Amino acid sequence: MMSMQFADLLQSITQTHAELQARAAQSINQSLTIRNWCVGAYIVEYEQNGQDRAKYGAKLFTTLAKELKTIKGLNSATHLKRFRKFYQTYPLLGQVLVQEQFLLPISIRPSVMVELQNTENQEIDYTRLLLQRISFTHLSILMTIENPKERRYYEMLTLKTTPSVRELQRQINTLSYQRLGLSADKDLSFEKIKQTIAVQTPQDAIKDMYVFEFLGLSPQQAFDENDLESALLAHLQDFILELGNGFCFEARQKRILIGEEYFFIDLVFYHRLLKCHILIELKVDKMQAGHIAQLQTYLNYYQAEIKEETDNPPIGILLVTDKNEALARYTLPTQGNEMFISKYKIQLPTEEELQNFILKELRKR
């Protein structure tokens, strides 16, 4: 038996951990992708052949999401529409499932599969590679690209470089495909593009939002409570509730979907007396213009998508600190209702109270 040095032991453990972690992430993502594709296929089948489909019409997705409210990831009309789009963009995944003999609880009906039977094996093999190597979150970005040739380019880029989701979006936003098309030496340009790409790690893959939903987890369960910002938010949540005066806690790290991108609001309360939502963003940093713009975006979203007719406009509180000073800033989407503004100044904690809270928490660390 070959003798082992401590360095060999260390390498064996870390390498085994990394490889098996990567396999776990791949397995979860593959199951998630299959689930979402099947959901899309079932919806298309129902839209085409459902006996009572006329009863639901345009309300199909909202009704379905309401009925699936206990299943994370399926209780959103936006998600369900995305899964239908996923099926429509990658119909060949059905042939892959047939060839791989995936045993599904409910099989995909022949009427949804019939148009795929004469497809060349090369395309099916390529689709199999997408299933095996690309996460659903990456695929959900790729399927928004309407031009098939452009989408194929970003698929190949993803297969060759395994970019993070953010990096893939950056490549699309910076017109990587168009820039490559304009270059004289495409091979050299492609190599330069690959060298700039930030690679996704297994940890990134496991912490994917779709994976959290698929496994029935909350994003909050992944937070490290030793992290300064997480600890401050936890204590801030308690501090606000202790004030009373009508505060009702709704969510921490509230996820909202704007376009194709997820955003997270640090704390969301509803105030019974003011009849409005209160959104709180905390930044362990000096105040920057981007912080205000971010909070304003959230307020605009709540004003347009969440606010009921009888509600007042949502209020935003931005808390910033660089450990030497603290600042609280209130903001509203509209400044027209002076009576309401005067009222909220009485009902909400003062800037001084919030500043004192932050400074007290920072002194503990």
Sequence and secondary structure as in RCSB ss.txt:
>XXXX:A:sequence
MMSMQFADLLQSITQTHAELQARAAQSINQSLTIRNWCVGAYIVEYEQNGQDRAKYGAKLFTTLAKELKTIKGLN
SATHLKRFRKFYQTYPLLGQVLVQEQFLLPISIRPSVMVELQNTENQEIDYTRLLLQRISFTHLSILMTIENPKE
RRYYEMLTLKTTPSVRELQRQINTLSYQRLGLSADKDLSFEKIKQTIAVQTPQDAIKDMYVFEFLGLSPQQAFDE
NDLESALLAHLQDFILELGNGFCFEARQKRILIGEEYFFIDLVFYHRLLKCHILIELKVDKMQAGHIAQLQTYLN
YYQAEIKEETDNPPIGILLVTDKNEALARYTLPTQGNEMFISKYKIQLPTEEELQNFILKELRKR
>XXXX:A:secstr
     HHHHHHHHHHHHHHHHHHHHHHHHHHHHHHHHHHHHHHHHHHHH TTHHHHGGGHHHHHHHHTTTSTTTS
 HHHHHHHHHHHHH TTHHHHHHHTT   SS   HHHHGGGTT  HHHHHHHHHHHHHS HHHHHHHTT   HHH
HHHHHHHHHHH B HHHHHHHHHTTHHHHHHH S HHHHHHHHHHT  B  HHHHHT HHHHHHTT  GGGG  T
TSHHHHHHHHHHHHHHHH TTEEEEEEEEEEEETTEEEEEEEEEEETTTTEEEEEEEESS   HHHHHHHHHHHH
HIIIII  TTS   EEEEEEE SS EEEEEE S    HHHHHHHHHHS  HHHHHHHHHHHHHT 
